[in-house]
Amino acid sequence: MVSRVVVTGTGFLGSALLQSLGRQTFLVGVSRQNIRSDNPRYDLVHVHDLAKADSLPFLAGCNAVIHTAARVHRMNADRLDVELERCRYVNTVGTLNVARHAASCGVKRFIFISSIKVNGEKTLPNLPFSEKSPSGPGDPYAISKYEAELGLWKISSETGMEIVIIRPPLVYGPGVKANFLRMLQWLESGIPLPLGSINNKRSLVALDNLVDFIWTCVEHPAAANQLFLVSDDHDLSTTELLHALAGYLGSPDRVFSFPPSLLSLTGRFLRKSDELGRLCGSLQVDISKSKDLLGWTPPVDVDDALKKTAEWYLELKRKGAIA
């Protein structure tokens, strides 16, 4: 039983980890913002810059670190070289600085939340990514995550600290932002969407499933020094996802069929080919290793997770927290 865990980052995933205290006795959350915790089960520590921190004394006596703090992917960065530098500073330099401090404090296990983007942006039909797939990071965010992974394996070999790397695909659930939130807004507003003929397959992971998997990796002996992919183990086409969410939102389903060739042409004309490629392309992951080695299966069904996400959105809408 884990007695003390440090969670870096208090964003979408980090906050969910701090709230899931069923199997933990004490947690420390590390935040860039100077905020306080009203929950007696965990403390919040303010660290403005993890990349420059000379000491992290709260790591002393810690059994495990779950490192979620990161610079998230910027879709429309003007300068890729500048964005790569910024991502490397937070996602590579910051991660490795925390890991070195953790190792020096005798932390047994370091869990790093990486990204499936380290493998690439898309998969071919019936050829999902697995832990044996070659790496192919293509943007600053993915490159910085991959470089952090390489540095962590080196630290592990030098210090003996156990490393676990998790590469999730798109994470959704209450509190989700970015593209998934925009999709909910489109559907709830009734905007017609010409995405009814997309025959792709995409792996997603519900926030509750990812949190459960992370705690499994914290506690399971066989997770030591392993790389894992994780998902809901139920892939959906973009069309299926939109239809399901429209139903749970109680909105008119205005997802209509449109020839994929014309959709692609429209995307090029509007200079939205990359965004459209993510909507129309496949990105599947094989989680056989996670199931076989750890005996893990997603505890939350994908339909229940999508419904919970839609209900969260509608509640925020009712309160006026979303325009």
Secondary structure, DSSP 8 states (H G I E B T S, - for coil): ----EEEE--SHHHHHHHH--TT-S-EEEEESS------TTEEEEE-S-TTT-S--GGGTT-SEEEE-------TT-S-HHHHHHHHIIIIIIIHHHHHHHHHHTT-SEEEEE--GGGT-S--BTTB-B-TTS-----SHHHHHHHHHHHHHHHHHHHH--EEEEEE--EEESTT--HHHHHHHHHHHHT--BS-TT----B-EEEHHHHHHHHHHHHH-GGGTTEEEE---S--B-HHHHHHHHHHHHT----B----HHHHHHHHHHTT-HHHHHHHHS-B-B--HHHHHHH----SS-HHHHHHHHHHHHHHHHHHT---
